Amino acid sequence: MFTGIVERSSRILNLTTTPQGRRLTVSSRPETSTSGDLSPWGDLVPGESISVDGACLTLLPEAKELQFDVVEETLRRTVLGTRVVDSVVNLERALKVGDRLGGHYVTGHIDTLGTIRSIQSDGETCWIIEHDRSSRFRTVEKGSVTVDGVSLTVASSSDDSFSVALIPHTLAVTSLGQRDVGDVVNLEMDHFGRWVDELHRDRQGDSS
C-alpha cells in the first residue's frame, strides 16, 4: 500500500532482458527528493515493495543499485514497457503503520494508461489526460487519481478524459516536470470512487 506522495525520483541505469520480461536497474542515488536528502536509502530490505512510476515492484537482493524484475504482463500494461536507460522514474516506499497519509490509498496496481493531450500554464500547470473511453475505470471530480505514482486531485472529469492541476513543487520533485504532450502515463484510479461507482452500477442493474 502506498500514498502517492513520491519520495524521490531516480534515473534508470540499465535494462536487461530476462526469460520472464526485463530486469530494471535504477540508481540508488536520487535525482530529486521531497526531503532534500539525495543520499541512497540506507535501510532498504530485499523483498520490500517499492512503487516505480506507480507500479508496485519487488526489490531484488544483493545489488548496489535498486533492481527489480518486471514481468511481461506489467511491461505490456504499464509505461515501464516504454521506459529506456536514462529515463527518470518516481519512487515511493510502501506505507508503514503510523505514517502520515498525505495523499490517498494507492495499491500500485495500474488500471489503465493515459495520454497527455494538453498542458496549459497560467499560474499553475493544468494537464488534460485522455484515456480509453471503453475502460471501466473512470475518474471522479474532486476525487483522487495517481499519475505515474503521483497522487493528484481531479479538477474535472468526463468519460474519456480528466484534468489535474500541478503545483511547481510537484513538477520540481517528481518526473512529471519532464513530461510533454503526447507522453503516455500510468493511471490508478481512486479506489473509493471506483467502489461507489460499481455499487451504483450494481443498484441500477438491480432496479432495471
Residue frames as qw, qx, qy, qz and C-alpha x, y, z in Angstrom:
[[0.000, 0.888, 0.460, 0.000, 0.00, 0.00, 0.00],
 [0.430, 0.085, 0.033, 0.898, 1.24, 3.48, -0.93],
 [0.006, 0.703, 0.422, -0.572, 0.04, 7.09, -0.67],
 [0.483, 0.733, 0.332, 0.346, 1.02, 8.63, -4.00],
 [0.166, -0.967, 0.178, 0.081, 3.39, 11.03, -2.24],
 [0.827, 0.426, -0.213, 0.300, 6.58, 10.43, -4.23],
 [0.659, -0.685, 0.053, 0.306, 9.67, 10.35, -2.03],
 [0.245, -0.618, 0.484, 0.569, 12.27, 10.72, -4.76],
 [0.799, 0.579, 0.021, -0.160, 12.90, 10.30, -8.47],
 [0.509, -0.515, 0.605, 0.332, 15.86, 8.38, -9.86],
 [0.456, 0.597, -0.458, -0.475, 17.38, 7.55, -13.22],
 [0.978, 0.095, 0.174, -0.067, 17.22, 4.15, -14.94],
 [0.236, -0.702, 0.612, 0.278, 20.78, 2.85, -15.29],
 [0.042, 0.258, -0.908, -0.329, 20.21, -0.41, -17.13],
 [0.805, 0.158, 0.181, -0.542, 17.55, -2.62, -18.72],
 [0.016, 0.333, -0.917, -0.218, 18.28, -6.27, -19.47],
 [0.750, 0.001, -0.368, -0.550, 16.06, -8.92, -20.99],
 [0.319, -0.244, 0.863, -0.307, 15.14, -11.92, -18.82],
 [0.066, -0.164, -0.947, -0.268, 13.12, -15.06, -19.60],
 [0.025, -0.615, -0.738, 0.275, 10.16, -13.52, -17.74],
 [0.136, 0.947, 0.290, 0.023, 10.48, -9.94, -19.01],
 [0.386, 0.714, -0.217, 0.542, 13.04, -7.31, -18.03],
 [0.619, -0.466, -0.348, 0.528, 15.38, -6.55, -15.16],
 [0.071, 0.903, 0.117, 0.408, 15.21, -2.87, -14.29],
 [0.636, -0.225, -0.291, 0.678, 18.18, -1.21, -12.59],
 [0.055, -0.921, -0.198, -0.332, 17.50, 2.19, -11.04],
 [0.348, 0.469, -0.432, 0.688, 20.12, 4.44, -9.45],
 [0.529, -0.516, -0.597, 0.311, 20.14, 4.28, -5.67],
 [0.245, -0.322, -0.144, 0.903, 21.12, 7.95, -5.65],
 [0.281, 0.746, 0.593, -0.112, 18.12, 10.16, -6.44],
 [0.308, 0.446, 0.275, 0.794, 17.89, 12.99, -8.94],
 [0.269, -0.495, 0.057, -0.824, 15.38, 14.77, -6.68],
 [0.363, -0.258, -0.837, 0.317, 13.98, 14.11, -3.22],
 [0.300, -0.770, -0.374, -0.422, 10.98, 15.56, -1.43],
 [0.660, -0.697, -0.152, 0.236, 13.03, 15.68, 1.78],
 [0.147, 0.936, -0.319, 0.027, 16.08, 17.20, 0.08],
 [0.604, -0.488, 0.624, 0.089, 18.14, 14.13, 1.05],
 [0.677, 0.589, -0.342, -0.278, 19.99, 12.98, -2.09],
 [0.128, -0.454, 0.879, -0.072, 21.86, 10.12, -0.38],
 [0.489, -0.030, -0.815, -0.309, 20.90, 6.49, -1.11],
 [0.767, -0.456, -0.045, -0.449, 18.25, 4.86, 1.06],
 [0.093, 0.534, -0.791, 0.285, 20.19, 3.18, 3.85],
 [0.427, -0.108, 0.776, -0.452, 17.61, 0.81, 5.30],
 [0.707, 0.233, -0.344, -0.572, 16.12, -0.91, 2.25],
 [0.590, -0.191, 0.765, -0.175, 15.21, -4.57, 2.77],
 [0.158, 0.153, -0.828, -0.516, 15.34, -7.06, -0.11],
 [0.088, -0.371, -0.922, -0.071, 11.82, -8.18, -0.96],
 [0.083, 0.552, 0.448, -0.699, 10.14, -4.96, 0.06],
 [0.383, 0.684, 0.573, 0.239, 7.65, -3.28, -2.25],
 [0.173, -0.442, 0.075, 0.877, 8.53, -0.03, -3.99],
 [0.484, 0.761, 0.398, -0.167, 6.28, 1.98, -6.28],
 [0.378, -0.234, 0.463, 0.767, 8.11, 2.70, -9.55],
 [0.193, -0.006, -0.397, -0.897, 6.13, 5.23, -11.61],
 [0.643, -0.088, 0.121, -0.751, 3.09, 3.97, -9.72],
 [0.860, 0.076, -0.461, -0.205, 3.65, 0.25, -10.35],
 [0.681, -0.594, 0.386, -0.184, 4.33, -1.92, -7.29],
 [0.739, 0.441, -0.501, 0.090, 7.62, -3.82, -7.78],
 [0.862, -0.499, 0.006, 0.086, 9.68, -6.07, -5.50],
 [0.021, 0.871, -0.491, 0.010, 13.23, -5.03, -4.62],
 [0.922, 0.182, -0.323, 0.110, 15.80, -7.69, -5.52],
 [0.695, -0.679, 0.134, 0.197, 18.62, -8.62, -3.10],
 [0.718, -0.296, 0.349, 0.524, 22.38, -8.22, -3.35],
 [0.486, 0.615, 0.296, 0.546, 22.65, -5.22, -5.64],
 [0.341, -0.199, -0.171, 0.903, 24.39, -1.88, -5.18],
 [0.238, -0.042, -0.207, -0.948, 21.62, -0.15, -7.11],
 [0.601, 0.165, 0.499, -0.603, 17.85, -0.69, -6.99],
 [0.165, 0.163, -0.848, -0.476, 16.93, -3.72, -9.08],
 [0.639, 0.194, 0.451, -0.592, 13.53, -5.11, -9.99],
 [0.169, 0.072, 0.897, 0.403, 12.28, -7.92, -12.22],
 [0.467, 0.344, 0.109, -0.807, 9.37, -6.70, -14.34],
 [0.496, 0.175, 0.846, 0.089, 7.22, -9.44, -15.91],
 [0.130, 0.195, 0.639, 0.733, 5.75, -9.25, -19.42],
 [0.121, -0.723, -0.675, -0.083, 2.25, -8.52, -18.10],
 [0.275, -0.783, -0.184, 0.527, 3.50, -5.41, -16.29],
 [0.286, -0.262, 0.429, 0.816, 5.58, -4.30, -19.27],
 [0.075, 0.384, 0.735, 0.554, 2.54, -4.60, -21.52],
 [0.214, -0.766, -0.598, -0.099, 0.06, -2.85, -19.24],
 [0.347, -0.850, -0.111, 0.382, 2.21, -0.01, -17.87],
 [0.333, 0.922, -0.198, 0.001, 4.63, 2.64, -19.10],
 [0.551, -0.596, 0.559, 0.168, 7.54, 0.57, -17.75],
 [0.796, 0.258, 0.495, 0.234, 7.49, -1.23, -21.08],
 [0.471, 0.811, 0.139, 0.318, 8.44, 2.03, -22.83],
 [0.352, -0.902, 0.223, 0.115, 11.00, 3.35, -20.36],
 [0.784, 0.482, -0.221, 0.322, 14.62, 3.46, -21.57],
 [0.681, -0.236, -0.224, 0.656, 18.03, 3.95, -19.98],
 [0.208, 0.060, -0.083, 0.973, 18.31, 7.49, -18.55],
 [0.378, -0.595, -0.448, -0.550, 14.53, 7.81, -18.10],
 [0.045, -0.234, 0.594, -0.769, 13.67, 9.24, -14.69],
 [0.509, -0.399, -0.718, -0.255, 11.10, 7.32, -12.62],
 [0.411, -0.585, 0.212, -0.666, 9.18, 8.22, -9.46],
 [0.520, 0.014, -0.820, 0.240, 9.84, 6.12, -6.35],
 [0.508, -0.514, 0.214, -0.657, 7.87, 5.61, -3.16],
 [0.161, 0.128, -0.944, 0.260, 8.39, 3.04, -0.42],
 [0.428, -0.463, -0.737, -0.244, 5.41, 1.19, 1.00],
 [0.371, -0.660, 0.055, -0.652, 3.34, 2.87, 3.71],
 [0.348, 0.028, -0.819, 0.456, 4.20, 1.98, 7.30],
 [0.415, -0.699, -0.580, -0.050, 1.63, 1.83, 10.08],
 [0.413, -0.713, -0.222, 0.521, 1.67, 5.21, 11.80],
 [0.358, 0.028, 0.318, 0.877, 2.96, 7.14, 8.76],
 [0.268, 0.505, 0.168, -0.803, 1.23, 10.35, 7.73],
 [0.472, 0.425, 0.730, 0.251, -1.22, 9.73, 4.90],
 [0.027, -0.510, 0.065, 0.857, -0.63, 12.85, 2.83],
 [0.219, 0.132, -0.631, -0.733, -2.07, 11.54, -0.43],
 [0.806, -0.033, 0.064, -0.588, -4.62, 8.74, -0.74],
 [0.744, -0.191, 0.640, -0.023, -4.69, 4.96, -0.61],
 [0.535, 0.622, -0.459, -0.341, -2.76, 3.62, -3.61],
 [0.947, -0.128, 0.289, -0.060, -2.23, -0.08, -4.35],
 [0.187, -0.584, 0.666, 0.424, 0.44, 0.18, -7.03],
 [0.483, 0.258, 0.812, 0.199, -1.75, -1.80, -9.47],
 [0.071, 0.257, -0.302, -0.915, -2.10, 0.23, -12.67],
 [0.548, 0.454, 0.571, -0.409, -5.67, 0.41, -14.00],
 [0.639, 0.667, 0.342, 0.174, -5.02, 1.83, -17.45],
 [0.500, -0.083, 0.169, 0.845, -2.76, 4.12, -19.46],
 [0.171, 0.896, 0.315, -0.261, -3.44, 7.76, -20.28],
 [0.570, 0.324, 0.232, 0.719, -2.06, 10.20, -22.84],
 [0.150, -0.589, -0.190, 0.771, -1.31, 13.85, -22.06],
 [0.395, 0.639, 0.557, 0.354, -3.39, 15.82, -24.58],
 [0.085, 0.862, 0.085, 0.492, -2.85, 19.34, -23.29],
 [0.576, -0.347, -0.342, 0.656, -0.52, 21.24, -20.97],
 [0.036, 0.832, 0.199, 0.517, -1.56, 24.77, -20.05],
 [0.540, -0.234, -0.402, 0.702, 0.32, 27.05, -17.69],
 [0.090, -0.695, -0.155, -0.696, -1.32, 30.09, -16.12],
 [0.422, -0.635, 0.372, -0.529, -0.06, 30.49, -12.57],
 [0.633, -0.245, 0.723, -0.129, -0.41, 26.74, -12.13],
 [0.169, 0.285, -0.805, -0.491, 0.06, 23.98, -14.66],
 [0.744, 0.160, 0.378, -0.527, -3.05, 22.17, -15.88],
 [0.037, -0.201, 0.909, 0.364, -2.90, 18.84, -17.69],
 [0.800, 0.169, 0.074, -0.571, -5.69, 17.21, -19.66],
 [0.166, -0.299, 0.934, 0.101, -5.19, 13.44, -19.79],
 [0.753, 0.170, -0.233, -0.591, -7.16, 11.23, -22.15],
 [0.317, -0.230, 0.916, -0.084, -7.75, 7.53, -21.52],
 [0.106, -0.107, -0.899, -0.412, -9.57, 4.69, -23.25],
 [0.507, -0.155, -0.025, -0.848, -13.29, 5.51, -23.42],
 [0.792, -0.110, -0.527, -0.288, -14.10, 1.81, -23.21],
 [0.351, 0.148, -0.754, 0.535, -12.21, 1.48, -19.93],
 [0.504, -0.652, -0.538, -0.178, -14.47, 0.89, -16.96],
 [0.541, -0.401, -0.314, 0.669, -12.05, 2.82, -14.78],
 [0.112, 0.798, 0.265, 0.529, -13.28, 6.39, -14.53],
 [0.279, 0.095, -0.403, 0.867, -12.16, 9.38, -12.52],
 [0.238, -0.764, -0.596, 0.071, -14.36, 11.20, -10.04],
 [0.150, 0.737, -0.002, 0.659, -14.38, 15.01, -10.00],
 [0.314, -0.742, 0.340, -0.485, -12.62, 16.29, -6.85],
 [0.960, -0.262, 0.094, 0.013, -11.55, 12.72, -6.16],
 [0.340, -0.698, 0.564, 0.281, -8.02, 11.41, -6.43],
 [0.897, 0.439, -0.051, 0.011, -6.02, 9.82, -9.23],
 [0.609, -0.557, 0.415, 0.384, -2.45, 8.54, -9.35],
 [0.641, 0.761, -0.094, -0.023, -0.41, 9.64, -12.39],
 [0.641, 0.477, -0.485, 0.354, 2.96, 7.87, -12.70],
 [0.618, -0.210, -0.607, 0.454, 2.78, 7.25, -8.96],
 [0.084, 0.079, -0.244, 0.963, 1.88, 10.83, -8.00],
 [0.022, -0.601, -0.763, 0.235, -1.33, 11.47, -6.05],
 [0.007, 0.062, 0.188, 0.980, -3.30, 14.28, -7.70],
 [0.316, 0.457, 0.600, -0.576, -6.78, 15.77, -7.34],
 [0.285, 0.413, 0.710, 0.494, -9.11, 15.54, -10.33],
 [0.061, 0.252, 0.085, -0.962, -10.20, 19.05, -11.33],
 [0.665, 0.311, -0.003, -0.679, -12.75, 17.96, -13.95],
 [0.366, -0.116, 0.919, 0.091, -13.77, 14.63, -15.40],
 [0.687, 0.311, -0.183, -0.631, -15.51, 13.12, -18.42],
 [0.974, 0.035, 0.157, -0.157, -15.96, 9.60, -19.75],
 [0.893, 0.293, 0.004, 0.341, -12.63, 9.56, -21.59],
 [0.448, 0.470, -0.233, 0.724, -10.52, 12.32, -20.04],
 [0.485, -0.795, -0.314, 0.184, -9.83, 14.35, -16.92],
 [0.301, 0.756, -0.207, 0.543, -7.82, 17.38, -15.89],
 [0.715, -0.517, -0.276, 0.382, -5.43, 17.90, -12.99],
 [0.072, 0.951, -0.158, 0.255, -3.59, 20.94, -11.67],
 [0.852, -0.073, -0.230, 0.464, 0.09, 20.58, -10.77],
 [0.266, -0.956, 0.064, 0.103, 1.89, 22.96, -8.43],
 [0.380, 0.788, -0.472, 0.107, 5.55, 23.92, -9.11],
 [0.427, -0.533, 0.699, -0.212, 6.75, 21.78, -6.19],
 [0.866, 0.121, 0.466, -0.134, 5.26, 18.62, -7.70],
 [0.715, 0.693, -0.076, 0.046, 6.82, 19.38, -11.08],
 [0.092, 0.817, -0.538, 0.187, 10.20, 20.01, -9.42],
 [0.383, -0.456, 0.766, -0.242, 10.45, 16.90, -7.21],
 [0.773, 0.169, 0.601, -0.110, 8.86, 14.29, -9.49],
 [0.391, -0.021, 0.679, 0.621, 9.37, 13.17, -13.08],
 [0.308, 0.744, 0.590, -0.052, 6.13, 14.91, -14.11],
 [0.013, -0.853, 0.104, 0.512, 8.10, 18.09, -14.81],
 [0.185, -0.382, 0.723, 0.546, 9.75, 16.22, -17.71],
 [0.427, 0.410, 0.804, 0.056, 6.52, 15.04, -19.32],
 [0.102, 0.272, -0.304, -0.907, 5.17, 16.59, -22.52],
 [0.704, 0.332, 0.109, -0.618, 2.07, 16.50, -24.72],
 [0.754, 0.368, -0.482, -0.254, 1.74, 13.05, -26.27],
 [0.104, 0.364, -0.872, 0.311, 3.51, 11.23, -23.44],
 [0.730, -0.296, -0.543, -0.290, 1.84, 8.14, -22.01],
 [0.154, -0.456, 0.603, -0.636, 1.42, 7.86, -18.23],
 [0.307, -0.191, -0.922, 0.137, 0.36, 5.20, -15.74],
 [0.424, -0.384, -0.003, -0.820, -3.07, 5.74, -14.16],
 [0.272, -0.246, -0.897, 0.247, -4.50, 4.26, -10.98],
 [0.311, -0.570, -0.312, -0.694, -8.00, 5.47, -10.20],
 [0.299, -0.360, 0.510, -0.722, -9.36, 6.33, -6.75],
 [0.232, -0.093, -0.968, -0.005, -10.47, 3.05, -5.22],
 [0.152, 0.379, 0.645, -0.646, -13.15, 4.65, -3.05],
 [0.415, 0.430, -0.131, -0.791, -14.61, 6.38, -6.09],
 [0.356, 0.176, -0.831, -0.389, -14.47, 3.12, -8.05],
 [0.056, -0.200, -0.939, 0.273, -16.29, 1.20, -5.31],
 [0.293, 0.454, 0.390, -0.746, -19.03, 3.82, -5.16],
 [0.416, 0.395, -0.434, -0.695, -19.35, 3.78, -8.96],
 [0.286, 0.062, -0.937, -0.188, -19.55, -0.03, -9.07],
 [0.081, 0.311, 0.809, -0.492, -22.10, -0.07, -6.26],
 [0.370, 0.468, 0.091, -0.797, -24.18, 2.50, -8.14],
 [0.406, 0.287, -0.680, -0.539, -23.96, 0.42, -11.34],
 [0.137, -0.085, -0.982, 0.099, -25.00, -2.73, -9.45],
 [0.205, 0.414, 0.617, -0.637, -28.01, -0.97, -7.96],
 [0.423, 0.437, -0.219, -0.763, -29.03, 0.39, -11.35],
 [0.329, 0.158, -0.874, -0.320, -28.82, -3.15, -12.72],
 [0.004, -0.220, -0.913, 0.345, -31.00, -4.49, -9.87],
 [0.287, 0.483, 0.394, -0.727, -33.67, -1.86, -10.48],
 [0.327, 0.358, -0.487, -0.726, -33.87, -2.40, -14.24]]
